[in-house]
Amino acid sequence: MKLETLLANIVHYCDIPDDKGATHIPIYNTATFDLKRQEGNDKIYDYSRSDNPTRNAVENIFNKAEGGAGCTCTNTGVSALALLFDTTLRSGDSVLVEQDCYGGTYRLLNVLKEKNNITTRYTDFLNPDAVEQIISRGNFKLILCESPTNPGMKILDLRAIAALAKKYSILFAVDNSLATFASQHPLALGADFSVFSTTKFVSGHGSVTAGAIVSKDPSLAIKVRYLSNAEGRAQSPFDAFLVSLGLPTLPYRMRIQEQSALEIAAFLKSHPDVVQVKFPGLPDHPQYELARRQMQIIPAVFTLNMVSEAKAAQLIRNADLFGEKASFGTSDSRMEIPSKMSHASFSEAALAKIGLTKSTVRISVGLEYTQDLIDDIIHALK
Ligand SMILES: Cc1ncc(COP(=O)(O)O)c(C=O)c1O
């Protein structure tokens, strides 16, 4: 079955019995459930921190969409990452992470270093030979990357990294927040976990912060679920419902946004105030072929290096249709200076390593009419 069909009728495919014929998944906004009234049911609910039918419905759909052995939905994307680290790492362990990663991942790993002596080695994953050298000399328990990377927009060869991880018996997790399961399937490419923030494209309307983690291995899926309950990371039923509202339109939204981003990125490439446009959808992107092979849709987020800090500030200040907002993948277009917002937790050295300056602007293209967005940018840069 195609993803579009699965997502168009969640209530039908979510494996949560409903004898009322609801058209969409109901919200079970309840903390507890009466055991006596569930006699004879296959699944018995007792407490919403551990299981709730609304959240379970979304988890079952994500699990099918990602091709996993189990999914757990969390209250934020960062919480899903925390659950990943808690599941795979113990005090004193090491993790290898692509250096171009979300600022919140970097901040969380700093916390884990302080609290649990978990050490992180950051490197550039574009060169598999160099990565193998590092792996063969280290004792890593987990490899984590995003692809596309955020905000550098590199495309990493997930199959090649998965093969390396397997060779050295290291668990491999992909942060799939940007591409989503509408575009890319990390587990099919060899990853052990697909972790994602559903705050972004998946829910799509900026109405909720939420996350999910899908595991390939059934025993790891059980461990994730156990820890989510133990640590209280569960997504609320209402938030699960908000996430579910975005699902039927996800692939369609992403395709329209991709087309719009392509036009806007192509326009910006020839603008005199723009030094560089980093968008994997443009044919001159260094990993364009891989991007087209690995993803079905190129997510509508790209990065600009402007001629100066002043021009970057001018663009953001004067653009009317683009809010100055963190996050991406929503129906509204937005811009940010990553070094000031999403990546503010990076050290100066870490920013320099990935070439992020105050002239770098990240743009997320929404569902507005494309020419309106282009006109707005022209006006903003006058
Ligand atoms: C790639 C990536 N992963 C994870 C997160 C964290 O998600 P959340 O903001 O839902 O906690 C973000 C947030 O921007 C992100 O960009």
The ligand as a Tripos MOL2 file, in Angstrom:
@<TRIPOS>MOLECULE
LIG
   16    16     1     0     0
SMALL
NO_CHARGES

@<TRIPOS>ATOM
      1 C1         16.8150   17.9390   13.0860 C.3       1 LIG1
      2 C2         16.0970   18.1860   14.3720 C.ar      1 LIG1
      3 N1         15.9700   17.1860   15.2430 N.ar      1 LIG1
      4 C3         15.3020   17.3520   16.4160 C.ar      1 LIG1
      5 C4         14.7570   18.5670   16.7520 C.ar      1 LIG1
      6 C5         14.0680   18.7410   18.0780 C.3       1 LIG1
      7 O1         12.6960   18.7280   17.9360 O.3       1 LIG1
      8 P1         11.7070   19.4800   18.9630 P.3       1 LIG1
      9 O2         11.8960   20.9410   18.7400 O.co2     1 LIG1
     10 O3         10.3640   18.9470   18.5810 O.co2     1 LIG1
     11 O4         12.1100   19.0710   20.3350 O.co2     1 LIG1
     12 C6         14.8780   19.6380   15.8660 C.ar      1 LIG1
     13 C7         14.2960   20.9510   16.2100 C.2       1 LIG1
     14 O5         14.4680   21.9310   15.5370 O.2       1 LIG1
     15 C8         15.5730   19.4420   14.6460 C.ar      1 LIG1
     16 O6         15.7440   20.4460   13.7740 O.3       1 LIG1
@<TRIPOS>BOND
     1     1     2 1
     2     2     3 ar
     3     2    15 ar
     4     3     4 ar
     5     4     5 ar
     6     5     6 1
     7     5    12 ar
     8     6     7 1
     9     7     8 1
    10     8     9 2
    11     8    10 1
    12     8    11 1
    13    12    13 1
    14    12    15 ar
    15    13    14 2
    16    15    16 1
@<TRIPOS>SUBSTRUCTURE
     1 LIG1         1 GROUP 0 **** ****
